[in-house]
Amino acid sequence: MNRLTQLNTLKTTDCFDVCVIGGGASGAGVALDATLRGYKVILIEKNDFGGETSSRSTKLIHGGVRYLEQAVKKFDFGQLKQVRHGLAERRFLLQNAPHLAKPLAIITPVFHWFEGLYYSIGLKIYGLFSQDTAFPSSSWLSKKQALAFIPTLSNRLQSAVMYYDGQLDDARYTLALVQSAEKNGAVVLNHAAVTSFEMDENGKLSGAKVVDTLAEKEIQISARVFVNCTGPFADTIRFLANPNELPRIRPSKGVHIVLPSRFLASNKAVLIPKTEDGRLVFVIPFQQKVLIGTTDTPYENTENEPILEEEEVSYLLETVAPYFTQKPTKKDVEAGFGGLRPLISAKSREGKQTKTLLRDHEVEVDTKSGLISLLGGKWTTYRLMAEDTTHAIDAFLKKEGTRACQTKNFRLVGAQNVQFDFSNSQNIGVSLDLTREECLEMYQRYGDQLDILWEIMKEDSRYLNKLHPDFSYRLAEVVYASRYEMAMTLRDFFARRIRLEILNWSAVKESMRQVADVMGEELGWTFEMKELEIKKYESLLENFEVSASIVDKQ
Ligand SMILES: Cc1cc2nc3c(=O)[nH]c(=O)nc-3n(C[C@H](O)[C@H](O)[C@H](O)COP(=O)(O)OP(=O)(O)OC[C@H]3O[C@@H](n4cnc5c(N)ncnc54)[C@H](O)[C@@H]3O)c2cc1C
């Protein structure tokens, strides 16, 4: 996938069938589905693929135990349906990119036997709904068993309940969707923002003005239908297409903090089922670190990145402290991130707290402008959301000769070579002086594309160098991301091609210059461009540290 090639194809295409706006999970999912059905598709992303919410989630693939509880308590069949959808989709997410998604055991500490019984019954029902053999069934653990699984849990617990959901690398999963769409014929462009629309004589959308934010140039795109997949930013595009629309999105901010692995010392996660203010908080192992989150607060100004703030850090540290033997402090926080949930506000529900709104999705067709908007949803159901949206595209375009939805059993880039011999690949890695553990970590990022990475490592011994002594990332990955994954900025690389930005800010700062050197060589940056890029990213990280009031551990 190369940005210049994408720009050239764009210039030589008169009119696309479908222009998808927004390259998060929703937009990438729609682009893939529509491409596989036989449409000529272009995907336009303002920032980077997965650059907003879709790389800043809790990374759980779930039916939603919380929704099940509410469904049962309130006899709410709508919520029950959502749980079932989530559980069905969980299976496709794992099956279609097994290197990027896996089952995760989640343990809920229990302080009274009655609580244990309550959660056990609830989780058995959750298991019955799923009936998926990839996920072991739930179990009620004794105190001794729970502490054997997670030795850092507070020994005040009476027992614990364990169940399984899925976990994914959200940024790389988004990228795999984009790559799969591109491989099958879609044009995909990051760092390009839709700024306005053009209408035909009937008032229907016929074109869009797009600004290439890297070249600072305007591009004109014609398409038969425009699909708004901009998540929490969806209202902006809806108003551009039709200023008379009512707002539908109530963005809600959620943050995570990241701690060293010793605070959990386990490959299993902990769920704190009820915080003082009635939320769920997860403590999750993710790539040798521990993620803790999340919060849920209304957020107005979507132009500003929802970065981690000091009081949010304190809230999460205080919330988890009673459940663990070690009490983490601000000094232990190595990084953090915030995202915006694209919650839908039903027109009649104005004024309700975002916590009580449904995380459902809706496909809205504006009959005046013809804009199709995919609103709301969650990562877990991205495929179903894309399927529903592409049905709306079918109904709108009525194009002859298109196919039915293909995405249920469609293996994504990185998972397409089912014959891929990981043990052989491991041997190559070991011969390049990589440990088996490092080979496995790389496989979990690149899947069957690992062979290309090995070739890059053989090109120049410098590419075998580690970015940072505490992490397994190698310089070859900078080359790979620049050549094949459309990483165009330092942040594209550090935050989404690898995940160092959400794992450890100091390590990013320490390795930034050598990454910029290699990226600059690959992308043809001048010395001034490189220095500007470094300065820009350094000041962003400083801003993060100041906002979260986290001490720089350099
Ligand atoms: C804190 C948090 C935790 C979460 N945890 C989970 C979880 O564990 N499991 C789960 O299933 N779900 C989870 N979710 C929900 C899930 O992350 C989101 O529902 C999903 O990522 C939304 O994807 P999206 O593509 O709709 O939006 P986004 O990922 O935000 O993508 C929208 C894209 O549109 C682009 N865009 C905006 N304007 C324009 C324009 N003018 N031109 C071109 N592009 C534009 C943006 O740059 C952005 O990349 C969580 C959400 C949050 C905030």
The ligand as an ORCA input file, in Angstrom:
! r2SCAN-3c Opt
* xyz 0 1
  C     -12.437      4.795     25.659
  C     -13.137      3.893     24.697
  C     -13.093      2.525     24.891
  C     -13.751      1.680     24.005
  N     -13.637      0.342     24.177
  C     -14.251     -0.494     23.335
  C     -14.082     -1.881     23.488
  O     -13.339     -2.353     24.336
  N     -14.744     -2.683     22.633
  C     -15.570     -2.204     21.660
  O     -16.188     -3.005     20.957
  N     -15.713     -0.870     21.464
  C     -15.057     -0.022     22.266
  N     -15.163      1.327     22.090
  C     -15.949      1.833     20.969
  C     -15.151      1.803     19.663
  O     -13.816      2.133     19.872
  C     -15.767      2.764     18.676
  O     -17.135      2.504     18.566
  C     -15.139      2.647     17.285
  O     -13.751      2.653     17.337
  C     -15.632      3.804     16.438
  O     -15.068      3.662     15.166
  P     -15.425      4.695     14.055
  O     -14.728      4.263     12.823
  O     -16.887      4.874     13.977
  O     -14.832      6.083     14.590
  P     -13.321      6.587     14.548
  O     -12.366      5.518     14.843
  O     -13.228      7.807     15.376
  O     -13.119      6.946     13.035
  C     -13.691      8.078     12.438
  C     -12.654      8.647     11.492
  O     -13.226      9.682     10.710
  C     -12.177     10.588     10.406
  N     -12.744     11.862      9.976
  C     -13.387     12.789     10.714
  N     -13.730     13.841      9.949
  C     -13.292     13.575      8.695
  C     -13.306     14.302      7.464
  N     -13.848     15.519      7.376
  N     -12.735     13.738      6.369
  C     -12.181     12.506      6.429
  N     -12.126     11.782      7.593
  C     -12.661     12.313      8.692
  C     -11.421     10.690     11.736
  O     -10.125     11.187     11.540
  C     -11.474      9.257     12.234
  O     -10.301      8.530     11.950
  C     -14.494      2.213     22.934
  C     -14.524      3.586     22.735
  C     -13.842      4.425     23.600
  C     -13.844      5.886     23.364
*
